[in-house]
């Protein structure tokens, strides 16, 4: 949204079809970012508050339904000023 606002403020020519294509393929690095490495599936997510970890938990539940034999391991880090207990409550039951 910020980039679009800047482009508009600079009067850059924006084509509606191009914008729709760009937005349809937009992803944010670190938000349920998936990759395969060393015969394992990895997910990176920068969830840092209870609302974000609730969304992460929902996506992990969906993933687990598609891969029922898979196990989920986690490495979790969070700044001291964040709600760690509130954030972790959404994930604890999903982590093997």
N, C-alpha and C positions, 0 to 999 in steps of 0.2 A: 504494500500500500504506500509506503514511504517513497519507493522508487517511482511509482506511478504519479504520485503527487509532485515529485521533483520534475519529472518529464513534462508534466502539464504546466508547471510553473515556468519552465524554460521554453515553452511553446514548441516542444519537439513533436514532429509528426508521428502520431500513433495510429496504427491501423487496427481497427476493432478485431478482425479475424486473427491477426497475429497475436494480439493480447490474449484472446481466448485460448489459443494454442499454448502460449507460454504459461498461462495460469493453470491449464489442465495438467501440465507436466511439472508443475512446481513442487518441489519438496524442500524441506528444511533439514539440513544436516544435523544429525543428533536427535531427531525425533523419529523413533522407531526405525532407525537406519539399519538395514539388514545387509549382511554380506556372509560369504562362505570362505572359511580359512581353516586349513589343516583338518579337513574332513568334519568340520563342525559349522553349524549355523550360529551366527553372532547377531545380537541386536544391541545397538547403542541408543540410549535415550537420556536426555538431559533433564528429565522430570525433576523438579526441585521444590514442589509444594504438593499438598494433598490432592488438589484438583488434577494436577498433571500425573501424579502416580495412580490416581483412579483411572485415568484414561489409559495409561500404560498397562495397568492390570487388566482392563477390558480387552486390549489388543493382545496381551499375552494369553488370556483365556481363549480367545478366538484362535490363536496360533496353536495352542495346545489341543484344541478340538481337531485341527487339521493334522496334527502330529502326535497322536495319543501315546506313542511309545517313547517319545522324547522326554528328556529330563531338562529342567530349567535350573541353571546355576546363575548366581548373581554376584556382582561386585558393586557395592553401594558406597558412595561418598557424598557428603553434603556439608555445606558450611554450617558453622555452629549457630548462626542466627536463624536458620530455617527450622520448620516444624518437622523434625525427624520422626518422632513417634507417629504423628498424624499421617506423614507420608508413607512410612513403612507399613502401617496397618493394612493398606490396600494390597501389598505385595507379599507379605509373609506366607500366606497360605499357598501361593503359587510356586514358591521357590523350593526346589528339591535339596 
